[in-house]
Amino acid sequence: MPNQTRRAIFLRVVLLPLALVLGTVAGLGSYYESSDDSTLAWLFSGVLALQPVPSVPLYFHGYGHVLAGAYTALPGVSWFGWLTGGLLIWATVLTFAVLDRWLRPRLPPRRLVLALLAFFLLAWLEHVLWFSFVRVALLLAGASVLYAAQRAGRRGALLVGLLGVGAAWLMRPSLALVAVGAVLPAAVLLAGGWRRAAPLLGGTFLGLALAAALLYWQQTPTETRMQVRDTYFAQILDFDQLRPQPYTPADSLGTAALSLWLMGDTTVVNAGLRQRAYRFDAAYFLQREVPAKLLTRAELLVRDYFPLLLALLLSGIVVVRRGEGRGWFWLVQLGFAAGLMGLAGFYKLPARLAMPLLDFWLLTNLAFLFKASSFSQAEPFSVPLAAVPALGVNFSLSVRERRATLMLGMLAVVLYGAKTLHRYQVLSREQYRHERAWVQLAQRTAGTTRVLAGTNDLLKSLSPFRVYTPGPGLVLELSGWQSHDPSQATLRRHLTGAPGQAECLRRLAQAAPATRWLLSAETAQWLNRRFRFEAAGQPPVVTLETVEVFPADTSLHYYRPVAR
């Protein structure tokens, strides 16, 4: 391959996606889709713990030790954001490499660049704008498999593929497994059959199995208990699979705590509560919950991802008209549709999961189209960006159909551009409010122990590449999955000598001047109810009373404990 060609490929495959990602961050910004990313960053940096946490049982196996060390050495750098951002760039480069190898023989250089740009704007930009480690793990695992499959027989590509899947698995194992399953049909097509794909797929599944066995073998009892708790928390809070049915005051207190994501009080929120106070009502779930979730998710998919859905529809039309590989193609379509419906109806299909899977679906359909023997490797395609979703390829459409498809594609680009601009405006305003809230909290409570509950929403929409802090002093966060992380018992013991949350809060309430309480009204009501329950019929030792609203555009209040 001539050096000039190699330089052109390097520009398109490496520098172009890097410029697009950095340009998106610089021009539109990047905003955490959920509070999970900020929470992980605050655990690894020690904001929500006594010191930087090197190991979180469910996430970032191995990465945590590196991140904790990095935050200890240079706490002013957003190491978590830069790590996940770097992995997203890796996934983007691998995906561009796959697309470039498909399109290079079929499009002249300028149209090829336009096709890659169109793919980024319509099918990838949201991953950068609405940032989540879930997206990164899915995209990295899937792109790594596709890259290696397209270069079947090359040891270097196989190594890159296995390393990418391994890096994604370490972020969260289940996500890597979902991604590998989603790109399996495309990997077989790209490799040229099951036999050529066997080394990659065999190595991938063997590696994942060995990694899972190693993780299980070195897991501590504390980590195992947290994983069990997280499973039934997800069934209740994320998937709406279990309905509360408490029979005792203690169980009623526990179900109320879970409804507010207050997970750290193990005396009322525990495995026994799951067995006693929750039940799976199959008829209600299948007749009410599943249809409602499917309808909601279908509306959101059409609203948010209509360019991708248009591209999927067009690819189906092309395959029908060609009459090649219909059975296998439609079996794959049915698999993707059933998978998305299953995730949406029985589990949860947030945007951070839905768009990567739609991307894999589109890439799989493109693998079908580019595999067809009816298209010569040397044949240039005449229509410039004929239907932007089709990446500029003319799949035997008539002149009228090409014009109609092009107009539809241009309309999709305009509408999606307007939607993206609106999302940027919403996210930037939300980021400003949340950043201001944390600055105000730091100014008002610096040097004290802060007890927070109901503040998780303030961790959304923050930038992955900035360091946020509530100021000097320890933070005890009562709401969210991190409230039952093993690090919290150590923090509570350090604060009051009591590892249990109930006793720790009682002691903190008695040391009022040294503690500031920032709570939502609902969590404050629950804590007062908890104090009364702990008193076992006697007057409660303390009651939390509102001091002032903080700030005016949130639902949070400062509270103070008052002795009774």
C-alpha positions as a printed Julia matrix, in Angstrom:
564×3 Matrix{Float64}:
   0.0     0.0     0.0
   1.51    3.38   -1.03
   2.53    5.74    1.78
   0.12    8.39    0.49
  -2.79    5.96    0.8
  -1.7     5.0     4.31
  -1.55    8.65    5.34
  -5.05    9.23    3.94
  -6.39    6.23    5.84
  -4.7     7.43    9.03
  -6.3    10.84    8.59
  -9.77    9.36    8.12
  -9.57    6.56   10.67
  -7.62    8.19   13.51
  -7.41   11.96   13.18
 -10.94   12.52   11.84
 -12.76   10.72   14.71
 -10.39   12.3    17.23
 -11.14   15.76   15.81
 -14.89   15.06   15.78
 -14.93   13.89   19.4
 -12.8    16.79   20.62
 -14.75   19.25   18.47
 -18.03   18.02   19.98
 -16.68   18.43   23.51
 -15.32   21.89   22.73
 -18.36   23.12   20.82
 -21.33   21.46   22.49
 -19.83   20.09   25.67
 -20.19   16.66   27.24
 -22.69   15.86   29.98
 -23.13   12.8    32.17
 -26.36   11.05   31.28
 -26.88    9.64   34.77
 -25.51   10.15   38.25
 -23.64    6.81   38.16
 -20.55    8.23   36.44
 -20.18   11.15   38.84
 -20.75    8.79   41.76
 -17.99    6.47   40.56
 -15.66    9.42   40.08
 -16.41   10.61   43.62
 -15.79    7.14   45.06
 -12.49    6.68   43.24
 -11.4    10.2    44.24
 -12.46    9.81   47.88
 -15.2    12.45   47.94
 -17.82    9.93   49.1
 -15.48    7.86   51.23
 -12.78    8.22   53.84
 -10.12    7.97   51.13
  -9.99    7.08   47.42
 -11.71    3.73   46.92
  -9.6     1.31   44.86
 -12.28   -1.33   44.35
 -16.01   -1.03   43.68
 -17.57   -4.53   43.56
 -19.76   -4.03   40.49
 -17.68   -1.74   38.29
 -14.23   -0.95   36.88
 -12.36   -4.02   38.06
  -8.67   -3.19   38.09
  -9.24    0.34   36.85
 -10.19    1.4    40.38
  -6.69    0.85   41.76
  -5.19    2.96   38.99
  -7.81    5.68   39.4
  -7.49    5.79   43.19
  -3.72    6.14   42.87
  -4.05    8.84   40.22
  -6.55   10.85   42.3
  -4.27   10.55   45.32
  -1.3    11.88   43.34
  -3.14   14.58   41.35
  -6.62   15.23   42.77
  -7.15   18.22   40.48
  -7.44   16.09   37.35
 -10.68   14.39   36.3
  -9.05   11.01   35.85
 -12.3     9.06   35.57
 -13.58   11.29   32.78
 -10.33   11.2    30.85
 -10.1     7.43   31.17
 -13.62    6.79   29.9
 -13.23    9.51   27.27
 -10.06    7.87   26.0
 -11.8     4.51   25.78
 -14.65    6.15   23.83
 -12.13    7.56   21.35
 -10.65    4.06   21.01
 -14.1     2.66   20.19
 -14.73    5.49   17.72
 -11.45    4.87   15.89
 -12.16    1.14   15.58
 -15.66    1.82   14.21
 -14.31    4.33   11.69
 -11.71    1.75   10.65
 -14.48   -0.76    9.91
 -16.52    1.77    7.94
 -13.49    3.06    6.05
 -12.51   -0.43    4.92
 -16.08   -0.97    3.66
 -16.4     2.32    1.83
 -12.86    2.91    0.56
 -13.24    0.82   -2.64
 -16.71    2.2    -3.31
 -16.48    5.95   -2.77
 -14.04    8.63   -3.87
 -12.11   10.23   -0.99
 -14.3    13.3    -0.53
 -17.54   11.35   -0.49
 -15.95    8.85    1.85
 -15.14   11.61    4.33
 -18.7    12.95    4.0
 -20.1     9.48    4.65
 -17.97    9.09    7.79
 -19.0    12.55    8.94
 -22.67   11.73    8.36
 -22.33    8.53   10.38
 -20.77   10.43   13.28
 -23.4    13.16   13.3
 -26.4    10.85   13.07
 -25.26    7.7    14.85
 -22.4     8.63   17.17
 -22.46   12.24   18.34
 -24.89   11.48   21.19
 -22.33    9.12   22.73
 -20.02   12.09   23.23
 -22.67   14.67   24.12
 -24.7    12.52   26.52
 -21.82   10.72   28.15
 -22.0     7.43   30.05
 -19.55    4.67   30.86
 -22.32    2.24   29.83
 -22.13    3.55   26.27
 -18.34    3.35   26.33
 -18.24   -0.26   27.49
 -20.82   -1.39   24.93
 -19.25    0.48   22.03
 -15.71   -0.59   22.84
 -16.57   -4.28   23.13
 -18.7    -4.3    19.97
 -16.3    -2.22   17.87
 -13.34   -4.37   18.94
 -15.06   -7.56   17.78
 -16.08   -6.0    14.45
 -12.58   -4.65   13.83
 -10.94   -8.01   14.47
 -13.56   -9.94   12.47
 -13.1    -7.7     9.45
  -9.39   -8.56    9.55
  -9.78  -12.26   10.26
  -6.49  -14.11   10.17
  -4.39  -11.14   11.29
  -2.88  -11.67   14.72
  -2.5    -7.97   15.42
  -6.19   -7.34   14.76
  -7.14  -10.35   16.9
  -5.04   -8.95   19.75
  -6.68   -5.53   19.39
 -10.11   -7.16   19.46
  -9.43   -9.23   22.55
  -7.85   -6.28   24.37
 -10.85   -4.09   23.57
 -13.34   -6.67   24.81
 -11.25   -7.18   27.93
 -11.08   -3.44   28.61
 -14.86   -3.2    28.26
 -15.42   -6.27   30.45
 -13.41   -4.7    33.25
 -15.74   -1.68   33.2
 -18.79   -3.89   33.75
 -18.82   -7.55   32.66
 -22.48   -7.77   31.68
 -22.15   -4.88   29.23
 -19.29   -6.52   27.36
 -21.28   -9.75   27.08
 -24.34   -7.9    25.7
 -22.19   -6.1    23.11
 -20.45   -9.27   21.93
 -23.81  -10.98   21.53
 -25.21   -8.02   19.6
 -22.38   -7.93   17.03
 -22.08  -11.71   16.65
 -23.95  -11.89   13.29
 -21.93   -9.0    11.87
 -18.69  -10.57   13.06
 -19.48  -13.82   11.23
 -20.31  -11.88    8.06
 -17.2    -9.73    8.25
 -14.94  -12.7     8.89
 -16.41  -14.59    5.92
 -18.1   -17.41    7.84
 -18.12  -19.22   11.14
 -14.86  -21.03   10.46
 -12.86  -17.84    9.91
 -14.59  -16.15   12.82
 -13.91  -19.08   15.18
 -10.5   -17.9    16.52
 -11.9   -14.5    17.43
 -15.19  -15.72   18.85
 -13.61  -18.67   20.62
 -10.9   -16.48   22.13
 -13.45  -13.88   23.16
 -15.84  -16.24   24.92
 -13.02  -18.24   26.48
 -11.44  -15.03   27.76
 -14.74  -13.81   29.18
 -15.33  -17.16   30.9
 -11.85  -17.2    32.45
 -12.2   -13.6    33.57
 -15.58  -14.33   35.17
 -14.12  -17.36   36.98
 -11.17  -15.32   38.23
 -13.45  -12.54   39.43
 -15.68  -15.01   41.24
 -12.7   -16.75   42.84
 -11.15  -13.59   44.29
 -14.44  -12.0    45.35
 -14.79  -11.28   49.05
 -17.94  -12.15   51.05
 -18.68   -8.44   51.44
 -18.56   -7.91   47.69
 -20.75  -10.96   47.13
 -23.38   -9.62   49.52
 -23.36   -6.27   47.75
 -23.91   -7.93   44.39
 -26.84   -9.92   45.77
 -28.33   -6.74   47.23
 -27.79   -4.88   43.97
 -29.66   -7.61   42.08
 -32.84   -7.29   44.08
 -32.5    -3.49   44.21
 -32.48   -3.54   40.4
 -35.54   -5.8    40.29
 -37.42   -3.31   42.47
 -36.16    0.09   41.38
 -34.89   -0.3    37.81
 -37.03   -3.04   36.31
 -40.3    -2.67   38.28
 -40.49   -6.45   38.52
 -41.38   -6.66   42.21
 -44.26   -4.95   43.99
 -44.1    -3.91   47.66
 -46.45   -5.7    50.03
 -45.24   -4.96   53.57
 -46.99   -6.61   56.51
 -45.08   -5.16   59.48
 -44.05   -1.6    60.47
 -40.41   -2.55   59.98
 -41.05   -3.83   56.46
 -43.12   -0.75   55.66
 -40.17    1.36   56.75
 -37.88   -0.68   54.51
 -40.06   -0.46   51.41
 -40.41    3.3    51.94
 -36.62    3.57   52.15
 -36.12    1.69   48.9
 -38.67    3.85   47.1
 -36.39    6.8    47.96
 -33.21    4.88   47.02
 -32.12    4.85   50.66
 -30.19    1.58   50.62
 -27.6     1.87   53.35
 -29.62    1.01   56.47
 -29.2    -2.75   56.52
 -31.34   -3.18   59.63
 -34.46   -2.36   57.58
 -33.23   -2.85   53.99
 -31.84   -6.35   53.61
 -32.34   -9.69   51.89
 -35.05  -10.62   54.36
 -37.05   -7.56   53.31
 -36.88   -8.75   49.71
 -38.32  -12.13   50.71
 -41.02  -10.83   53.06
 -42.23   -7.53   51.63
 -41.95   -7.88   47.84
 -43.57  -10.26   45.42
 -43.58  -10.85   41.71
 -47.1   -10.47   40.37
 -46.79  -12.1    36.95
 -50.25  -11.08   35.75
 -49.81   -7.44   36.75
 -46.28   -7.27   35.37
 -47.12   -8.81   32.0
 -50.45   -7.05   31.55
 -49.63   -3.61   32.95
 -45.92   -2.98   33.39
 -44.55   -4.58   30.22
 -47.03   -2.94   27.78
 -46.56    0.46   29.44
 -42.79    0.19   29.3
 -42.84   -0.97   25.67
 -45.11    1.88   24.61
 -43.0     4.48   26.38
 -39.76    3.16   24.96
 -41.16    2.87   21.43
 -42.22    6.52   21.53
 -38.77    7.57   22.77
 -36.95    5.48   20.16
 -38.94    7.03   17.32
 -38.5    10.53   18.74
 -34.79   10.27   19.5
 -33.42    7.89   16.88
 -35.51    8.32   13.75
 -32.41    8.62   11.48
 -31.17    5.21   12.63
 -34.63    3.69   12.27
 -34.87    5.17    8.77
 -31.54    3.6     7.87
 -32.68    0.24    9.2
 -35.88    0.46    7.17
 -33.97    1.36    4.01
 -31.57   -1.54    4.45
 -34.51   -3.92    4.8
 -36.07   -2.6     1.6
 -32.8    -3.05   -0.28
 -32.4    -6.66    0.87
 -35.99   -7.48   -0.14
 -35.48   -6.0    -3.6
 -32.19   -7.81   -4.08
 -33.65  -11.13   -3.0
 -30.37  -12.32   -1.46
 -29.99  -13.89    1.98
 -33.5   -13.05    3.05
 -33.91  -15.83    5.61
 -30.69  -15.17    7.53
 -31.16  -11.42    7.26
 -34.69  -11.44    8.63
 -33.72  -13.83   11.4
 -31.13  -11.29   12.51
 -33.68   -8.48   12.27
 -36.07  -10.48   14.41
 -33.29  -11.13   16.92
 -32.45   -7.45   17.3
 -36.11   -6.45   17.55
 -36.82   -9.15   20.12
 -33.72   -8.23   22.08
 -34.69   -4.57   22.27
 -38.27   -5.44   23.19
 -37.08   -7.83   25.86
 -34.73   -5.28   27.37
 -37.39   -2.57   27.24
 -40.25   -4.67   28.58
 -38.65   -6.96   31.13
 -35.65   -4.9    32.15
 -34.67   -1.35   31.26
 -33.65    0.28   27.99
 -32.25    3.73   28.74
 -30.73    5.82   25.97
 -27.2     4.84   26.99
 -28.09    1.23   26.14
 -30.55    1.76   23.29
 -28.4     3.83   20.93
 -25.32    1.55   21.02
 -27.55   -1.43   20.24
 -29.17    0.47   17.36
 -25.69    1.31   16.08
 -24.77   -2.36   16.16
 -27.99   -3.2    14.35
 -27.18   -0.69   11.62
 -23.6    -1.93   11.3
 -24.89   -5.5    11.03
 -27.23   -4.52    8.22
 -24.39   -2.75    6.44
 -22.36   -5.93    6.78
 -25.15   -7.75    4.92
 -25.26   -5.1     2.19
 -21.53   -4.82    1.64
 -21.1    -8.58    1.64
 -23.3    -9.03   -1.46
 -21.52  -10.52   -4.4
 -23.46   -8.28   -6.76
 -21.25   -5.34   -5.81
 -17.75   -5.38   -7.13
 -14.96   -4.18   -4.85
 -13.89   -1.8    -7.58
 -17.32   -0.45   -8.43
 -17.79    3.19   -7.46
 -21.24    4.23   -6.32
 -22.67    7.1    -8.21
 -25.06    8.82   -5.81
 -23.45   11.31   -3.4
 -24.86   10.6     0.04
 -27.97    9.01   -1.45
 -29.91    8.85    1.77
 -27.45    9.94    4.39
 -28.48    6.97    6.54
 -27.3     4.64    3.75
 -23.82    6.22    3.94
 -23.77    7.39    0.36
 -24.25    4.03   -1.35
 -26.54    3.54   -4.34
 -28.18    0.15   -3.84
 -29.92   -0.18   -7.22
 -32.51    2.52   -6.6
 -34.28    4.24   -9.46
 -33.71    7.95  -10.09
 -37.06    8.87   -8.5
 -36.36    6.66   -5.5
 -32.89    8.1    -5.09
 -34.26   11.64   -5.1
 -36.99   10.78   -2.63
 -34.51    9.0    -0.39
 -32.06   11.89   -0.59
 -34.76   14.39    0.36
 -35.88   12.19    3.23
 -32.3    11.87    4.39
 -31.76   15.63    4.27
 -34.97   16.18    6.24
 -33.77   13.66    8.84
 -30.45   15.52    9.1
 -32.18   18.86    9.65
 -34.63   17.49   12.22
 -31.96   15.55   14.06
 -29.72   18.61   14.08
 -32.52   20.66   15.65
 -33.14   17.94   18.21
 -29.44   17.76   19.09
 -29.26   21.52   19.49
 -32.27   21.44   21.81
 -30.67   18.67   23.88
 -27.47   20.71   24.14
 -29.43   23.71   25.4
 -31.3    21.65   28.0
 -28.16   19.88   29.21
 -26.06   23.05   29.4
 -28.71   24.81   31.49
 -29.0    21.8    33.78
 -25.23   21.64   34.11
 -25.1    25.29   35.13
 -27.73   24.76   37.84
 -26.04   21.69   39.23
 -22.58   23.24   39.22
 -23.94   26.29   41.02
 -25.59   24.06   43.64
 -22.32   22.28   44.42
 -20.45   25.58   44.63
 -23.04   26.94   47.06
 -22.88   23.77   49.13
 -19.09   24.03   49.33
 -19.28   27.67   50.38
 -21.87   27.05   53.09
 -20.61   23.79   54.58
 -16.83   23.73   54.11
 -15.05   21.97   56.94
 -18.14   20.21   58.31
 -19.49   16.71   57.91
 -22.24   16.77   55.27
 -25.14   14.31   55.35
 -26.79   14.25   51.91
 -29.92   12.49   50.69
 -31.98   13.09   47.57
 -29.09   14.92   45.92
 -28.33   12.32   43.23
 -29.95   14.35   40.46
 -27.37   17.08   41.08
 -24.72   14.65   39.83
 -26.34   14.4    36.38
 -25.26   16.56   33.43
 -21.88   17.39   34.99
 -18.9    17.45   32.66
 -16.73   14.31   32.58
 -13.65   16.48   32.16
 -14.03   18.79   35.16
 -13.34   18.11   38.81
 -16.27   18.76   41.14
 -16.15   18.79   44.91
 -18.51   19.75   47.71
 -15.59   21.34   49.51
 -13.33   20.16   52.35
 -14.95   17.86   54.86
 -16.43   14.37   54.78
 -19.62   13.52   52.89
 -22.06   10.81   53.94
 -24.43   10.15   51.02
 -27.54    8.23   52.09
 -29.31    7.8    48.74
 -28.17    5.87   45.7
 -26.41    2.56   45.14
 -23.19    3.86   46.66
 -24.88    4.09   50.06
 -24.47    0.33   50.44
 -20.92    0.19   49.08
 -18.49   -1.47   51.55
 -16.56    1.8    51.85
 -19.49    3.42   53.61
 -19.24    1.23   56.73
 -15.61    2.36   57.1
 -16.66    5.98   56.69
 -19.44    5.68   59.28
 -17.11    4.0    61.73
 -14.61    6.82   61.31
 -17.28    9.48   61.81
 -18.97    8.09   64.89
 -17.5     4.73   65.8
 -20.69    3.01   64.62
 -20.53    1.15   61.27
 -24.33    0.81   61.09
 -26.15    3.65   59.39
 -28.97    4.06   61.94
 -26.7     4.46   64.95
 -24.26    6.6    62.95
 -27.03    9.05   61.99
 -28.31    9.2    65.56
 -24.85   10.14   66.82
 -24.34   12.68   64.04
 -27.69   14.25   64.9
 -26.54   14.68   68.5
 -23.36   16.41   67.27
 -25.41   19.03   65.44
 -22.94   21.97   65.12
 -20.35   19.79   63.35
 -22.83   18.3    60.87
 -24.86   19.87   58.07
 -27.86   18.04   56.65
 -28.93   18.66   53.03
 -31.97   16.55   52.25
 -35.05   16.38   50.11
 -38.34   16.73   51.99
 -39.19   13.06   51.34
 -35.89   11.74   52.68
 -36.12   14.01   55.74
 -39.59   12.65   56.47
 -38.29    9.11   56.2
 -35.36    9.84   58.53
 -37.71   11.3    61.12
 -39.86    8.2    60.78
 -36.72    6.1    61.23
 -35.76    7.98   64.41
 -39.25    7.42   65.81
 -39.14    3.74   64.93
 -35.74    3.35   66.59
 -37.13    4.89   69.79
 -39.56    1.92   70.02
 -42.53    3.87   71.29
 -40.51    6.37   73.34
 -40.09   10.02   72.31
 -37.45   10.22   69.56
 -34.07   11.56   70.58
 -33.97   14.02   67.68
 -36.17   15.33   64.94
 -34.97   16.96   61.73
 -36.52   20.37   61.1
 -36.2    22.61   58.04
 -33.77   25.51   58.33
 -33.88   26.99   54.82
 -34.36   26.1    51.17
 -31.21   25.32   49.21
 -31.08   26.71   46.59
 -34.36   28.12   45.24
 -34.32   26.04   42.03
 -33.95   22.63   43.7
 -36.22   20.6    45.98
 -33.55   20.38   48.67
 -33.5    21.94   52.12
 -31.03   22.41   54.92
 -32.18   20.61   58.05
 -31.08   20.7    61.65
 -31.59   18.05   64.33
 -33.64   19.22   67.31
 -33.63   17.31   70.61
 -37.01   16.24   71.96
